[in-house]
Amino acid sequence: MTRRDNRIGFLMAALVGVALAGSAVAAPINGIYNSTDLGGQLLTGRASTWRTGINSGLPHVMHAQSWNGGLGSQWDVSCPVESTPFGIQDNRNMSGTGTVVYTSTFQGGTFTLYPGAWPWGDGVGTLGTSVFVSTVQFVNNIPVASVVNANTTGTFEGGCALTFAIANGNGIGETTSLNPLITKPADYPTFLDAGCGLAPINQQFGTWGEVRTITMMIDCPVPALPSTWSAIKTRF
């Protein structure tokens, strides 16, 4: 092989290496991004929350995924855990009509943005605290509707900060001893246990619902640039 061939071969190898590195390294991009129901490109989603008993039981474990006819093609939230009882504010009147507000605080978990033609890039993050506020409407002590508001924060690998806010989720169903035949449909996220594994077959208990009206903010630190000529020469 000639020197020229060697140079060409080295150049091709270098280009391939750069391409592979670029595809493997996740890079979230600064910005504020809205869900499709707000005119953006972020998919709305579905969520499930596992519990140890058919009616109740701690811990509660969250699993939410984007939904476009299939689960998890764009984003995934896995394994925030609620290990303490949720707060309850009961606003019902004597006839049992009114609202009950449940406030749940989850800790930890992961957030994944999958690669795709999205303006926010992709990456994997670790979540901090997630707060879910569920307002359930009762008529004669029978629940007839619910709305969920939620927010979570976290940090991507590389230092970018994440804020993920849900302004309009709603519950669809839950398991209950009043009708043990009610089970989570297969097109909602799998129930995950406290160890972030699949929940046991004999403990498929919990709730499921929809996630809409989402705003996501990514805030990446900007490295300081050198301010003196000597520092610039050193940098380059």
Contacts in CASP RR format, 6 or more apart in sequence:
PFRMAT RR
TARGET T0000
AUTHOR 0000-0000-0000
METHOD contacts of the structure
MODEL  1
MTRRDNRIGFLMAALVGVALAGSAVAAPINGIYNSTDLGGQLLTGRASTW
RTGINSGLPHVMHAQSWNGGLGSQWDVSCPVESTPFGIQDNRNMSGTGTV
VYTSTFQGGTFTLYPGAWPWGDGVGTLGTSVFVSTVQFVNNIPVASVVNA
NTTGTFEGGCALTFAIANGNGIGETTSLNPLITKPADYPTFLDAGCGLAP
INQQFGTWGEVRTITMMIDCPVPALPSTWSAIKTRF
23 115 0 8 1.000
26 113 0 8 1.000
26 115 0 8 1.000
26 121 0 8 1.000
26 122 0 8 1.000
26 123 0 8 1.000
26 124 0 8 1.000
26 156 0 8 1.000
26 157 0 8 1.000
27 121 0 8 1.000
27 122 0 8 1.000
27 123 0 8 1.000
28 113 0 8 1.000
28 120 0 8 1.000
28 121 0 8 1.000
28 122 0 8 1.000
28 123 0 8 1.000
28 156 0 8 1.000
28 160 0 8 1.000
28 162 0 8 1.000
28 218 0 8 1.000
28 220 0 8 1.000
29 119 0 8 1.000
29 120 0 8 1.000
29 121 0 8 1.000
29 218 0 8 1.000
29 220 0 8 1.000
30 160 0 8 1.000
30 218 0 8 1.000
30 219 0 8 1.000
30 220 0 8 1.000
31 120 0 8 1.000
31 217 0 8 1.000
31 218 0 8 1.000
31 219 0 8 1.000
32 215 0 8 1.000
32 216 0 8 1.000
32 217 0 8 1.000
33 40 0 8 1.000
33 41 0 8 1.000
33 42 0 8 1.000
33 119 0 8 1.000
33 120 0 8 1.000
33 215 0 8 1.000
33 216 0 8 1.000
33 217 0 8 1.000
33 218 0 8 1.000
34 40 0 8 1.000
34 42 0 8 1.000
34 214 0 8 1.000
34 215 0 8 1.000
34 216 0 8 1.000
35 42 0 8 1.000
35 43 0 8 1.000
35 44 0 8 1.000
35 212 0 8 1.000
35 213 0 8 1.000
35 214 0 8 1.000
35 215 0 8 1.000
36 42 0 8 1.000
36 43 0 8 1.000
36 44 0 8 1.000
37 44 0 8 1.000
37 212 0 8 1.000
37 213 0 8 1.000
38 213 0 8 1.000
38 214 0 8 1.000
38 215 0 8 1.000
41 118 0 8 1.000
41 119 0 8 1.000
42 66 0 8 1.000
42 74 0 8 1.000
42 75 0 8 1.000
42 118 0 8 1.000
42 120 0 8 1.000
42 214 0 8 1.000
42 216 0 8 1.000
43 66 0 8 1.000
43 67 0 8 1.000
43 68 0 8 1.000
43 73 0 8 1.000
43 74 0 8 1.000
43 75 0 8 1.000
44 66 0 8 1.000
44 67 0 8 1.000
44 210 0 8 1.000
44 211 0 8 1.000
44 212 0 8 1.000
44 213 0 8 1.000
44 214 0 8 1.000
45 64 0 8 1.000
45 65 0 8 1.000
45 66 0 8 1.000
45 67 0 8 1.000
45 210 0 8 1.000
45 211 0 8 1.000
45 212 0 8 1.000
45 214 0 8 1.000
46 64 0 8 1.000
46 65 0 8 1.000
46 67 0 8 1.000
46 71 0 8 1.000
46 187 0 8 1.000
46 188 0 8 1.000
46 189 0 8 1.000
46 208 0 8 1.000
46 209 0 8 1.000
46 210 0 8 1.000
46 211 0 8 1.000
47 62 0 8 1.000
47 63 0 8 1.000
47 64 0 8 1.000
47 65 0 8 1.000
47 77 0 8 1.000
47 188 0 8 1.000
47 189 0 8 1.000
47 208 0 8 1.000
47 209 0 8 1.000
47 210 0 8 1.000
47 211 0 8 1.000
48 62 0 8 1.000
48 63 0 8 1.000
48 64 0 8 1.000
48 184 0 8 1.000
48 188 0 8 1.000
48 189 0 8 1.000
48 190 0 8 1.000
48 191 0 8 1.000
48 206 0 8 1.000
48 207 0 8 1.000
48 208 0 8 1.000
48 209 0 8 1.000
49 60 0 8 1.000
49 61 0 8 1.000
49 62 0 8 1.000
49 63 0 8 1.000
49 206 0 8 1.000
49 207 0 8 1.000
49 208 0 8 1.000
50 60 0 8 1.000
50 61 0 8 1.000
50 63 0 8 1.000
50 191 0 8 1.000
50 192 0 8 1.000
50 193 0 8 1.000
50 199 0 8 1.000
50 203 0 8 1.000
50 205 0 8 1.000
50 206 0 8 1.000
51 57 0 8 1.000
51 58 0 8 1.000
51 59 0 8 1.000
51 60 0 8 1.000
51 205 0 8 1.000
51 206 0 8 1.000
51 207 0 8 1.000
52 58 0 8 1.000
52 59 0 8 1.000
52 203 0 8 1.000
52 205 0 8 1.000
53 175 0 8 1.000
53 203 0 8 1.000
53 205 0 8 1.000
53 206 0 8 1.000
54 175 0 8 1.000
54 176 0 8 1.000
54 177 0 8 1.000
54 180 0 8 1.000
54 205 0 8 1.000
54 206 0 8 1.000
55 175 0 8 1.000
55 176 0 8 1.000
55 177 0 8 1.000
55 205 0 8 1.000
58 82 0 8 1.000
58 83 0 8 1.000
58 84 0 8 1.000
58 85 0 8 1.000
59 81 0 8 1.000
59 82 0 8 1.000
59 83 0 8 1.000
59 194 0 8 1.000
60 81 0 8 1.000
60 82 0 8 1.000
60 104 0 8 1.000
60 106 0 8 1.000
61 79 0 8 1.000
61 80 0 8 1.000
61 81 0 8 1.000
61 82 0 8 1.000
61 191 0 8 1.000
61 192 0 8 1.000
61 193 0 8 1.000
61 194 0 8 1.000
61 195 0 8 1.000
61 196 0 8 1.000
61 199 0 8 1.000
62 77 0 8 1.000
62 79 0 8 1.000
62 80 0 8 1.000
62 81 0 8 1.000
62 82 0 8 1.000
62 106 0 8 1.000
62 130 0 8 1.000
62 132 0 8 1.000
63 77 0 8 1.000
63 78 0 8 1.000
63 79 0 8 1.000
63 189 0 8 1.000
63 190 0 8 1.000
63 191 0 8 1.000
63 192 0 8 1.000
64 76 0 8 1.000
64 77 0 8 1.000
64 189 0 8 1.000
64 211 0 8 1.000
65 71 0 8 1.000
65 72 0 8 1.000
65 75 0 8 1.000
65 76 0 8 1.000
65 77 0 8 1.000
65 189 0 8 1.000
66 72 0 8 1.000
66 73 0 8 1.000
66 74 0 8 1.000
66 75 0 8 1.000
66 76 0 8 1.000
67 210 0 8 1.000
68 74 0 8 1.000
69 187 0 8 1.000
70 187 0 8 1.000
71 187 0 8 1.000
71 188 0 8 1.000
71 189 0 8 1.000
72 114 0 8 1.000
73 114 0 8 1.000
74 113 0 8 1.000
74 114 0 8 1.000
74 116 0 8 1.000
74 118 0 8 1.000
75 111 0 8 1.000
75 112 0 8 1.000
75 113 0 8 1.000
75 114 0 8 1.000
76 110 0 8 1.000
76 111 0 8 1.000
76 112 0 8 1.000
76 114 0 8 1.000
77 109 0 8 1.000
77 110 0 8 1.000
77 111 0 8 1.000
77 112 0 8 1.000
77 127 0 8 1.000
77 152 0 8 1.000
77 164 0 8 1.000
78 109 0 8 1.000
78 110 0 8 1.000
78 112 0 8 1.000
78 192 0 8 1.000
78 196 0 8 1.000
79 108 0 8 1.000
79 109 0 8 1.000
79 110 0 8 1.000
79 192 0 8 1.000
79 195 0 8 1.000
79 196 0 8 1.000
80 106 0 8 1.000
80 107 0 8 1.000
80 108 0 8 1.000
80 109 0 8 1.000
80 127 0 8 1.000
80 130 0 8 1.000
80 152 0 8 1.000
81 106 0 8 1.000
81 107 0 8 1.000
81 108 0 8 1.000
81 109 0 8 1.000
81 194 0 8 1.000
82 104 0 8 1.000
82 105 0 8 1.000
82 106 0 8 1.000
82 107 0 8 1.000
83 107 0 8 1.000
84 105 0 8 1.000
86 102 0 8 1.000
86 103 0 8 1.000
86 104 0 8 1.000
86 105 0 8 1.000
87 102 0 8 1.000
87 103 0 8 1.000
87 104 0 8 1.000
88 100 0 8 1.000
88 101 0 8 1.000
88 102 0 8 1.000
88 103 0 8 1.000
89 100 0 8 1.000
89 101 0 8 1.000
89 103 0 8 1.000
90 100 0 8 1.000
91 98 0 8 1.000
91 99 0 8 1.000
91 100 0 8 1.000
91 101 0 8 1.000
92 98 0 8 1.000
92 99 0 8 1.000
92 100 0 8 1.000
92 138 0 8 1.000
92 141 0 8 1.000
95 140 0 8 1.000
96 138 0 8 1.000
96 139 0 8 1.000
96 140 0 8 1.000
96 141 0 8 1.000
97 138 0 8 1.000
97 139 0 8 1.000
97 140 0 8 1.000
98 137 0 8 1.000
98 138 0 8 1.000
98 139 0 8 1.000
99 135 0 8 1.000
99 136 0 8 1.000
99 137 0 8 1.000
99 138 0 8 1.000
100 135 0 8 1.000
100 136 0 8 1.000
100 138 0 8 1.000
101 133 0 8 1.000
101 134 0 8 1.000
101 135 0 8 1.000
101 136 0 8 1.000
102 133 0 8 1.000
102 134 0 8 1.000
102 135 0 8 1.000
102 136 0 8 1.000
103 131 0 8 1.000
103 132 0 8 1.000
103 133 0 8 1.000
103 134 0 8 1.000
104 131 0 8 1.000
104 132 0 8 1.000
104 133 0 8 1.000
104 134 0 8 1.000
105 129 0 8 1.000
105 130 0 8 1.000
105 131 0 8 1.000
106 129 0 8 1.000
106 130 0 8 1.000
106 131 0 8 1.000
106 132 0 8 1.000
106 152 0 8 1.000
107 128 0 8 1.000
107 129 0 8 1.000
107 130 0 8 1.000
108 126 0 8 1.000
108 127 0 8 1.000
108 128 0 8 1.000
108 129 0 8 1.000
108 130 0 8 1.000
109 126 0 8 1.000
109 127 0 8 1.000
109 128 0 8 1.000
109 196 0 8 1.000
110 124 0 8 1.000
110 125 0 8 1.000
110 126 0 8 1.000
110 127 0 8 1.000
111 124 0 8 1.000
111 125 0 8 1.000
111 126 0 8 1.000
111 127 0 8 1.000
111 152 0 8 1.000
111 154 0 8 1.000
111 156 0 8 1.000
111 162 0 8 1.000
111 164 0 8 1.000
112 123 0 8 1.000
112 124 0 8 1.000
112 125 0 8 1.000
113 120 0 8 1.000
113 121 0 8 1.000
113 122 0 8 1.000
113 123 0 8 1.000
113 124 0 8 1.000
114 122 0 8 1.000
115 121 0 8 1.000
115 122 0 8 1.000
116 122 0 8 1.000
120 216 0 8 1.000
120 218 0 8 1.000
123 156 0 8 1.000
123 157 0 8 1.000
124 156 0 8 1.000
124 157 0 8 1.000
125 154 0 8 1.000
125 155 0 8 1.000
125 156 0 8 1.000
125 157 0 8 1.000
125 162 0 8 1.000
126 154 0 8 1.000
126 155 0 8 1.000
127 152 0 8 1.000
127 153 0 8 1.000
127 154 0 8 1.000
127 162 0 8 1.000
128 152 0 8 1.000
128 153 0 8 1.000
128 154 0 8 1.000
129 152 0 8 1.000
129 153 0 8 1.000
130 150 0 8 1.000
130 151 0 8 1.000
130 152 0 8 1.000
131 150 0 8 1.000
131 151 0 8 1.000
131 152 0 8 1.000
132 148 0 8 1.000
132 149 0 8 1.000
132 150 0 8 1.000
133 148 0 8 1.000
133 149 0 8 1.000
133 150 0 8 1.000
134 146 0 8 1.000
134 147 0 8 1.000
134 148 0 8 1.000
134 171 0 8 1.000
135 146 0 8 1.000
135 147 0 8 1.000
135 148 0 8 1.000
135 149 0 8 1.000
136 143 0 8 1.000
136 145 0 8 1.000
136 146 0 8 1.000
137 143 0 8 1.000
137 144 0 8 1.000
137 145 0 8 1.000
137 146 0 8 1.000
138 144 0 8 1.000
145 170 0 8 1.000
146 170 0 8 1.000
146 171 0 8 1.000
147 168 0 8 1.000
147 169 0 8 1.000
147 170 0 8 1.000
148 166 0 8 1.000
148 168 0 8 1.000
148 169 0 8 1.000
148 170 0 8 1.000
148 171 0 8 1.000
148 211 0 8 1.000
149 166 0 8 1.000
149 167 0 8 1.000
149 168 0 8 1.000
149 169 0 8 1.000
150 165 0 8 1.000
150 166 0 8 1.000
150 169 0 8 1.000
151 163 0 8 1.000
151 164 0 8 1.000
151 165 0 8 1.000
151 166 0 8 1.000
152 162 0 8 1.000
152 163 0 8 1.000
152 164 0 8 1.000
153 161 0 8 1.000
153 162 0 8 1.000
153 163 0 8 1.000
153 164 0 8 1.000
154 161 0 8 1.000
154 162 0 8 1.000
154 163 0 8 1.000
155 161 0 8 1.000
155 162 0 8 1.000
156 162 0 8 1.000
156 218 0 8 1.000
159 220 0 8 1.000
159 221 0 8 1.000
160 218 0 8 1.000
160 219 0 8 1.000
160 220 0 8 1.000
160 221 0 8 1.000
161 218 0 8 1.000
161 219 0 8 1.000
161 220 0 8 1.000
162 216 0 8 1.000
162 217 0 8 1.000
162 218 0 8 1.000
163 215 0 8 1.000
163 216 0 8 1.000
163 217 0 8 1.000
163 219 0 8 1.000
164 214 0 8 1.000
164 215 0 8 1.000
164 216 0 8 1.000
165 214 0 8 1.000
165 215 0 8 1.000
165 216 0 8 1.000
166 211 0 8 1.000
166 212 0 8 1.000
166 213 0 8 1.000
166 214 0 8 1.000
167 212 0 8 1.000
167 213 0 8 1.000
167 214 0 8 1.000
167 215 0 8 1.000
168 212 0 8 1.000
168 213 0 8 1.000
169 209 0 8 1.000
169 210 0 8 1.000
169 211 0 8 1.000
169 212 0 8 1.000
169 213 0 8 1.000
170 209 0 8 1.000
170 210 0 8 1.000
170 212 0 8 1.000
171 207 0 8 1.000
171 208 0 8 1.000
171 209 0 8 1.000
171 210 0 8 1.000
172 188 0 8 1.000
172 208 0 8 1.000
172 209 0 8 1.000
172 210 0 8 1.000
173 182 0 8 1.000
173 207 0 8 1.000
173 208 0 8 1.000
173 209 0 8 1.000
174 182 0 8 1.000
174 206 0 8 1.000
174 207 0 8 1.000
174 208 0 8 1.000
175 182 0 8 1.000
175 183 0 8 1.000
175 184 0 8 1.000
175 204 0 8 1.000
175 205 0 8 1.000
175 206 0 8 1.000
175 207 0 8 1.000
176 182 0 8 1.000
183 204 0 8 1.000
184 191 0 8 1.000
184 204 0 8 1.000
184 206 0 8 1.000
184 208 0 8 1.000
185 208 0 8 1.000
188 208 0 8 1.000
188 209 0 8 1.000
189 208 0 8 1.000
190 198 0 8 1.000
190 199 0 8 1.000
191 198 0 8 1.000
191 199 0 8 1.000
191 203 0 8 1.000
191 204 0 8 1.000
191 205 0 8 1.000
191 206 0 8 1.000
192 198 0 8 1.000
192 199 0 8 1.000
193 199 0 8 1.000
193 200 0 8 1.000
193 203 0 8 1.000
199 205 0 8 1.000
226 232 0 8 1.000
226 234 0 8 1.000
226 235 0 8 1.000
END
